[in-house]
Amino acid sequence: MSVLTIAMPKGRIFEEAAQLLVQAGYNIPPDLEDSRKLIIDVPNENMRFILAKPMDVTTYVEHGVADVGIAGKDVMLEEERDVYEVLDLKISECYLAVAGLPGTEMKDVAPKIATKYPGIASSYYREQGEQVEIVKLNGSIELAPLIGLSDRIVDIVSTGRTLKENGLVEFERIVDITSRLIVNPVSYRLKDKQIDELVDRLAEVVGEV
C-alpha cells in the first residue's frame, strides 16, 4: 500500500485533527506535534504528515505534494485552490467578522479595512455595495484601528477575548468557519481506496454518516 501524505497546520487544528484520527482508529503517536521535524512518517499506518503554515496547506494539496490536507474554511475561501472539499471535520470552530472601535461609523467614501483576508473582505464589501480600501496585514490585525491605519478590521473571531482586550467591538459576522478535509484531485483517482477509507472513518467520528 502506498503512503498517504497529509498536510496539516500546527496548533489548535493539528491537536483537534490528531484527536479525530485517533478516535477514528488510527495509531497516531501522541507526541507527533512535539517533534521539530516538518515531515513525520507514521509507517504503521502508511501515513506521512507535512506540518505547514495554515495558508500553505491548500497549496501543498493543490500541487500534489500532499494527497490530503486539513484546512480552515477561511483559507479555502481566501486561496480558492483547485482541491476537493470532502468532509467538514467540525473542529476549530470560529468565524470571520468585521470589528472596530466602539462608536465609530463607516465613512462615506472608501473606508480602510485591515485584514489577512483581502479576497474575502473585498468580496464581502462588494456584496454589500460598499467601496472600501483593503490594507493587507499578516499579524496583529487588532492594532490597525488603534493606530489609525484602518477604520475596520476583518479577522477571525473565536471567543472575542482578543477584540475585547484591545478595546474593539464586533460589528458584523461574515461567515462561520470550521476545518475541512481536502483532497488533491489526482490523488483521489490514484489512492481512492485509502482516501475513501480515511473519509469514511472520520465521517463516522464527526457524525456525517
Long-range contacts (C-beta under 8 A, 24 or more apart in sequence): 1-46, 1-194, 2-46, 2-190, 2-191, 2-194, 3-41, 3-46, 3-47, 3-48, 4-46, 4-47, 4-48, 4-67, 4-68, 4-191, 4-194, 4-195, 4-198, 5-47, 5-48, 5-49, 5-50, 5-65, 5-66, 5-67, 5-68, 6-47, 6-48, 6-49, 6-50, 6-66, 6-67, 6-68, 6-69, 6-70, 7-49, 7-50, 7-52, 7-56, 7-57, 7-60, 7-61, 7-65, 7-66, 7-68, 7-69, 7-70, 8-49, 8-50, 8-51, 8-52, 8-57, 8-69, 8-70, 9-51, 9-52, 9-53, 9-54, 9-57, 9-70, 9-71, 10-51, 11-54, 12-92, 13-54, 13-70, 13-72, 13-91, 13-92, 13-179, 14-51, 16-89, 16-91, 16-92, 16-179, 17-70, 17-89, 17-91, 17-179, 20-89, 20-91, 20-202, 20-205, 20-206, 21-202, 23-205, 24-198, 24-201, 24-202, 24-204, 24-205, 25-201, 26-201, 46-194, 55-79, 57-182, 58-83, 58-182, 61-182, 61-183, 61-184, 62-184, 64-184, 64-186, 64-187, 66-184, 67-183, 67-184, 67-187, 67-191, 67-195, 68-181, 68-182, 68-183, 68-184, 68-187, 68-195, 68-198, 69-181, 69-182, 69-183, 70-179, 70-180, 70-181, 70-182, 71-179, 71-180, 71-182, 72-177, 72-178, 72-179, 72-180, 73-175, 73-176, 73-177, 73-178, 73-179, 73-180, 74-117, 74-120, 74-156, 74-175, 74-177, 76-180, 76-182, 77-117, 77-119, 77-120, 77-175, 78-117, 78-118, 78-119, 78-120, 79-119, 80-119, 82-185, 83-182, 83-183, 83-184, 83-185, 84-182, 84-183, 84-184, 84-185, 84-188, 85-180, 85-181, 85-182, 86-180, 86-181, 86-182, 86-183, 86-195, 86-199, 87-180, 87-181, 87-199, 87-202, 87-203, 87-206, 87-208, 88-178, 88-180, 88-206, 88-208, 89-178, 89-179, 89-180, 89-181, 89-202, 89-206, 90-178, 90-206, 90-207, 91-178, 91-179, 92-177, 92-178, 92-179, 93-158, 93-176, 93-177, 93-178, 94-156, 94-157, 94-158, 94-176, 94-177, 95-156, 95-157, 95-173, 95-174, 95-175, 95-176, 95-177, 96-120, 96-154, 96-155, 96-156, 96-157, 96-173, 96-174, 96-175, 96-177, 97-154, 97-155, 97-157, 97-170, 97-171, 97-172, 97-173, 97-174, 98-124, 98-152, 98-153, 98-154, 98-170, 98-171, 98-172, 98-174, 99-142, 99-152, 99-153, 99-155, 99-157, 99-163, 99-168, 99-169, 99-170, 99-171, 100-145, 100-151, 100-152, 100-153, 100-168, 100-169, 100-171, 101-145, 101-146, 101-167, 101-168, 101-169, 102-167, 102-168, 102-169, 104-145, 104-151, 106-130, 106-151, 106-152, 107-151, 111-150, 111-151, 111-152, 112-149, 112-150, 112-151, 112-152, 113-150, 113-151, 113-152, 113-153, 113-154, 114-141, 114-144, 114-145, 114-149, 114-150, 114-152, 114-153, 114-154, 115-141, 115-153, 115-154, 115-155, 116-141, 116-155, 117-154, 117-155, 120-154, 120-174, 120-175, 121-154, 124-154, 124-174, 142-166, 142-168
